């Protein structure tokens, strides 16, 4: 197992199981949120040195009626990111402006270092995005998978993160 901070040297395909039940957590407002406690927790590593201070600011566009988005924001804060919440009733426009195809949509859209980050994307994928700086518009974890950061439930398999470029998707990595 790699030491904290050495994850960059590991192959992109990785499986991480993160467990920390948060008993009693209620996620109201997101109809896809399972009733079971979340199975995600915060890994012990902080943002890697490849992530510069300006990259630590994440703008999260979200609906005022969604309550799971704030859980993902808390997850980002635990990893050292500064989160700016932007409430909007027109999420479709936000996603369209960022070139996100409807097949990738989730409940919230974030922007970090000019990249779109759609959905409950694990921080490791964001860190890889910022370290690699590929010529893409962003990354996405479609829908609201159980056990993903900020979502209740149990992670059943690695999350397949998609790269988005010019409205087309391709594989970015498994996390």
PyMOL commands that set and color helices and strands:
alter all, ss='L'
color gray80, all
select helices_A, chain A and resi 7-9+53-56+69-78+91-97+102-104+123-132
alter helices_A, ss='H'
color red, helices_A
select strands_A, chain A and resi 57-62+82-87+109-112+115-118+138-140+160-165+168-174
alter strands_A, ss='S'
color yellow, strands_A
deselect
rebuild
show_as cartoon
